[in-house]
């Protein structure tokens, strides 16, 4: 028995560790460091209908508590990803692949989702309605329950693969957004994306990132992410992928205890390229220490208290 095994909508992952979209490219860069087949899954770089250059630089800034980014969904567009990136990653990785989809309109979400749905390399569609780094983009859908339900329904109407809606933490009631996605037919929920943050140069008073405000990630957001996973696990009966500040095996166990069936590692990949394999190697030791037989048995155990 594989003690680390977990499932997402009937799809088996050898372990729950998935590099988060935007921190792992399309896999090629990280394959120089280790065999990607140790991973439970990979969430590919966010993809839009057309090629995007992204935001002007500077678009990355460090701070004491983590990092801020305003990359702005830079990507080559869905046709290039399907034609070039997917066959390339499948040459080096045979596990679960999530296509991370962004859009500026429901029609764009639908078009990109349809193309990924037909791509044999893709297992799960992850619909990003939570990006804080583009104007009039994804987060507008992710902060309004009616809009979240509408985009979920539209994507589900044209696809057959599991659809996971990636939610924004920049809302008052995360459970209401999750319930709306469930009502729209979502197969699962991914949360959270980055918080909206800011860094200022104390010498000049000038915001460091070109967009002024940008996506804040890293260790400081973990308690917020954990709380939201816990709330959503109480609100909907859907599998959850937990994201936010995860850097250790203990973090994985916490998120799964709160209700996540799998987790994603984001900013920590940029701090340590070996973050994911290190977490995977550490998990059995922590499970032995805490008397955990398999990870499946701890999913949602915190909800009982």
C-alpha positions as CSV (number, residue, x, y, z in Angstrom):
1,X,0.0,0.0,0.0
2,X,1.2,3.5,-0.9
3,X,0.7,5.5,2.3
4,X,1.1,8.8,0.5
5,X,-1.5,8.1,-2.2
6,X,-4.5,10.3,-2.6
7,X,-7.3,10.9,-5.1
8,X,-8.9,13.9,-6.9
9,X,-12.2,13.2,-8.6
10,X,-11.3,9.5,-9.0
11,X,-7.8,10.3,-10.3
12,X,-5.0,8.7,-8.3
13,X,-2.0,10.7,-7.3
14,X,1.0,8.8,-5.9
15,X,1.3,11.6,-3.2
16,X,-0.5,14.9,-2.5
17,X,2.3,17.2,-3.5
18,X,1.7,19.4,-6.6
19,X,3.8,22.4,-7.6
20,X,1.5,25.4,-7.9
21,X,0.8,27.1,-11.2
22,X,3.1,30.0,-11.9
23,X,6.0,28.7,-9.8
24,X,7.0,25.7,-12.0
25,X,6.6,26.8,-15.6
26,X,5.7,23.9,-17.8
27,X,8.1,21.6,-16.0
28,X,11.1,21.8,-18.2
29,X,13.1,24.2,-16.1
30,X,12.7,22.2,-12.9
31,X,13.6,18.9,-14.6
32,X,17.2,19.9,-14.4
33,X,17.1,19.6,-10.7
34,X,15.3,16.3,-10.1
35,X,13.1,13.6,-11.7
36,X,9.7,15.1,-11.9
37,X,8.1,11.7,-11.6
38,X,8.4,11.9,-7.8
39,X,5.6,14.5,-7.8
40,X,2.0,13.7,-7.2
41,X,0.9,16.2,-10.0
42,X,1.9,19.4,-11.7
43,X,-0.2,22.5,-12.1
44,X,1.1,24.1,-15.3
45,X,1.7,27.7,-15.9
46,X,-1.5,29.8,-16.2
47,X,-2.7,29.9,-19.8
48,X,-4.9,32.3,-21.7
49,X,-6.4,32.3,-25.2
50,X,-3.7,34.4,-26.8
51,X,-0.1,35.0,-26.0
52,X,0.5,37.5,-23.2
53,X,3.7,39.4,-22.4
54,X,2.5,40.1,-18.9
55,X,3.1,43.2,-16.7
56,X,6.0,45.6,-17.1
57,X,9.0,45.1,-14.8
58,X,9.7,45.2,-11.9
59,X,7.1,42.6,-11.2
60,X,8.8,40.6,-8.4
61,X,9.7,41.9,-4.9
62,X,10.8,40.2,-1.7
63,X,9.7,41.2,1.7
64,X,10.4,39.9,5.2
65,X,7.1,37.9,5.3
66,X,7.4,36.4,1.8
67,X,7.3,37.7,-1.7
68,X,5.1,39.8,-4.1
69,X,4.5,39.1,-7.8
70,X,2.7,40.8,-10.6
71,X,3.8,38.7,-13.5
72,X,0.5,39.2,-15.2
73,X,-0.2,35.8,-16.7
74,X,2.8,35.9,-19.1
75,X,2.3,32.8,-21.3
76,X,2.5,31.7,-25.0
77,X,-1.2,31.2,-25.4
78,X,-3.3,28.0,-25.4
79,X,-2.5,26.8,-29.0
80,X,1.3,27.0,-28.4
81,X,0.9,25.3,-25.0
82,X,-1.1,22.4,-26.5
83,X,1.2,22.0,-29.5
84,X,4.6,22.5,-27.9
85,X,4.5,22.4,-24.1
86,X,2.2,19.5,-23.4
87,X,4.1,16.9,-25.6
88,X,7.4,18.2,-24.1
89,X,6.4,17.7,-20.5
90,X,4.9,14.3,-21.2
91,X,8.3,13.2,-22.4
92,X,9.7,13.7,-18.9
93,X,6.6,13.3,-16.6
94,X,4.0,10.6,-16.5
95,X,1.9,11.8,-13.5
96,X,-1.2,13.9,-13.1
97,X,-1.2,17.2,-15.1
98,X,-3.5,20.2,-14.3
99,X,-4.1,22.8,-16.9
100,X,-4.4,26.2,-15.2
101,X,-6.7,28.4,-17.2
102,X,-7.2,32.1,-17.0
103,X,-9.4,34.5,-19.0
104,X,-10.8,38.0,-19.3
105,X,-14.2,36.9,-20.4
106,X,-16.4,33.8,-20.0
107,X,-16.0,33.2,-23.8
108,X,-12.2,33.1,-23.3
109,X,-12.4,30.7,-20.3
110,X,-14.7,28.4,-22.4
111,X,-12.4,28.5,-25.5
112,X,-9.3,27.7,-23.5
113,X,-11.0,25.0,-21.5
114,X,-12.4,23.3,-24.6
115,X,-8.9,23.1,-26.1
116,X,-7.3,21.7,-22.9
117,X,-10.3,19.3,-22.5
118,X,-9.4,17.7,-25.9
119,X,-5.7,17.5,-25.0
120,X,-4.9,13.9,-24.0
121,X,-2.0,15.0,-21.8
122,X,-4.3,16.9,-19.4
123,X,-6.1,15.2,-16.5
124,X,-7.7,18.1,-14.6
125,X,-8.8,21.6,-15.6
126,X,-8.0,24.2,-12.9
127,X,-9.9,27.4,-13.6
128,X,-8.2,30.5,-12.2
129,X,-10.9,33.0,-11.2
130,X,-8.6,34.5,-8.6
131,X,-5.6,36.3,-10.2
132,X,-5.0,39.7,-8.6
133,X,-2.3,40.8,-11.1
134,X,-4.3,41.6,-14.2
135,X,-6.8,44.4,-14.8
136,X,-10.4,43.3,-15.4
137,X,-9.3,39.7,-15.4
138,X,-9.9,36.5,-13.4
139,X,-10.4,38.0,-9.9
140,X,-13.5,39.8,-11.0
141,X,-15.2,36.4,-11.5
142,X,-13.8,35.1,-8.2
143,X,-15.1,37.8,-5.9
144,X,-18.8,37.6,-6.9
145,X,-20.8,34.4,-6.2
146,X,-23.0,34.9,-9.2
147,X,-20.1,35.4,-11.6
148,X,-18.2,32.4,-10.1
149,X,-21.2,30.2,-10.7
150,X,-21.7,31.5,-14.2
151,X,-18.2,30.8,-15.4
152,X,-18.2,27.4,-13.7
153,X,-21.4,26.4,-15.5
154,X,-20.1,27.7,-18.8
155,X,-16.8,25.7,-18.6
156,X,-18.6,22.5,-17.4
157,X,-21.0,22.7,-20.3
158,X,-18.2,22.3,-22.8
159,X,-15.8,19.9,-21.0
160,X,-15.6,16.3,-19.7
161,X,-12.6,16.4,-17.5
162,X,-12.8,17.3,-13.8
163,X,-13.0,21.1,-13.3
164,X,-11.4,22.6,-10.2
165,X,-12.1,26.3,-9.5
166,X,-9.2,28.2,-8.1
167,X,-10.5,30.8,-5.6
168,X,-9.3,34.2,-4.4
169,X,-8.8,34.9,-0.7
170,X,-9.6,38.6,-1.3
171,X,-13.2,38.1,-0.4
172,X,-15.3,38.5,2.7
173,X,-17.0,35.1,2.5
174,X,-14.9,32.3,0.9
175,X,-17.6,29.7,1.6
176,X,-20.2,31.7,-0.4
177,X,-17.9,31.6,-3.5
178,X,-17.2,27.9,-3.0
179,X,-20.9,27.1,-2.7
180,X,-21.6,29.1,-5.9
181,X,-18.9,27.1,-7.8
182,X,-20.5,23.9,-6.5
183,X,-23.9,25.0,-7.7
184,X,-22.3,25.6,-11.1
185,X,-21.1,22.0,-11.2
186,X,-17.5,22.3,-10.1
187,X,-15.8,18.9,-9.4
188,X,-13.4,20.4,-6.9
189,X,-11.9,23.6,-5.4
190,X,-8.3,24.9,-5.3
191,X,-7.6,27.6,-2.7
192,X,-6.1,30.0,-2.1
193,X,-4.4,32.2,-4.7
194,X,-2.3,35.1,-3.5
195,X,-3.5,37.8,-1.2
196,X,-3.4,41.4,-2.4
197,X,-0.3,43.2,-1.0
198,X,2.2,46.0,-1.5
199,X,5.8,46.9,-0.8
200,X,7.2,50.4,-0.8
201,X,10.8,51.6,-1.0
202,X,11.3,53.4,2.3
203,X,14.0,55.6,0.7
204,X,11.8,57.1,-2.0
205,X,8.3,56.2,-1.0
206,X,7.8,54.6,-4.4
207,X,5.9,51.3,-4.7
208,X,8.5,48.7,-5.8
209,X,6.3,46.6,-8.1
210,X,5.2,48.2,-11.3
211,X,1.5,47.5,-10.7
212,X,1.8,49.1,-7.2
213,X,-0.3,46.4,-5.6
214,X,0.4,42.7,-6.4
215,X,0.0,39.1,-5.2
216,X,1.5,38.4,-1.8
217,X,2.6,34.8,-1.1
218,X,4.9,32.9,1.2
219,X,4.9,31.6,4.8
220,X,2.8,34.5,6.2
221,X,-0.3,33.6,4.3
222,X,-0.5,30.0,5.5
223,X,-2.8,30.6,8.5
224,X,-5.2,32.4,6.2
225,X,-5.1,29.6,3.6
226,X,-5.6,27.0,6.2
227,X,-8.6,28.7,7.7
228,X,-10.2,29.1,4.3
229,X,-9.6,25.4,3.4
230,X,-11.3,24.5,6.7
231,X,-14.3,26.8,6.0
232,X,-14.7,25.5,2.5
233,X,-14.5,21.8,3.6
234,X,-17.4,22.6,5.9
235,X,-19.4,24.3,3.2
236,X,-19.2,22.0,0.2
237,X,-18.8,18.3,-0.4
238,X,-16.0,18.6,-3.0
239,X,-12.4,17.6,-3.0
240,X,-10.1,20.5,-2.1
241,X,-6.5,21.3,-3.2
242,X,-5.0,23.5,-0.5
243,X,-2.4,26.2,-1.4
244,X,-0.7,28.9,0.6
245,X,2.6,29.1,2.5
246,X,3.2,25.4,2.3
247,X,6.9,24.6,2.8
248,X,7.2,21.5,5.0
249,X,5.7,18.0,5.6
250,X,4.0,19.4,8.7
251,X,2.2,22.0,6.6
252,X,0.9,19.2,4.3
253,X,-0.5,17.3,7.2
254,X,-2.2,20.5,8.6
255,X,-3.9,21.2,5.3
256,X,-5.1,17.7,4.8
257,X,-6.4,17.6,8.4
258,X,-8.3,20.8,7.5
259,X,-10.0,19.1,4.6
260,X,-7.6,19.1,1.6
261,X,-7.2,16.0,-0.5
262,X,-4.0,17.3,-2.0
263,X,-1.8,20.4,-1.7
264,X,0.2,22.8,-3.9
265,X,3.6,24.3,-3.1
266,X,4.0,27.8,-4.5
267,X,6.5,30.4,-3.4
268,X,8.7,27.8,-1.7
269,X,9.7,26.5,-5.1
270,X,11.3,29.8,-5.8
271,X,13.2,29.8,-2.5
272,X,14.3,26.1,-2.8
273,X,14.0,24.2,-6.1
274,X,14.1,21.0,-4.2
275,X,11.1,22.0,-1.9
276,X,8.7,19.4,-3.4
277,X,10.9,16.3,-3.3
278,X,12.1,17.3,0.2
279,X,8.5,17.5,1.4
280,X,7.7,14.1,-0.2
281,X,10.7,12.5,1.4
282,X,9.9,13.9,4.8
283,X,6.2,12.9,4.8
284,X,6.6,9.2,5.8
285,X,8.9,10.2,8.7
286,X,6.3,12.7,10.0
287,X,3.5,10.1,9.5
288,X,5.5,7.6,11.6
289,X,6.1,10.2,14.3
290,X,2.4,11.1,14.5
291,X,1.1,7.5,14.2
292,X,-0.6,8.2,10.8
293,X,-1.1,5.0,8.7
294,X,-2.0,6.7,5.5
295,X,-2.7,10.3,4.4
296,X,-6.2,9.4,3.2
297,X,-7.3,8.7,6.8
298,X,-6.5,12.2,8.0
299,X,-8.4,14.2,5.3
300,X,-10.8,16.5,7.2
301,X,-10.1,15.1,10.7
302,X,-9.9,18.6,12.1
303,X,-13.6,19.1,11.2
304,X,-14.6,16.6,13.9
305,X,-13.4,18.8,16.8
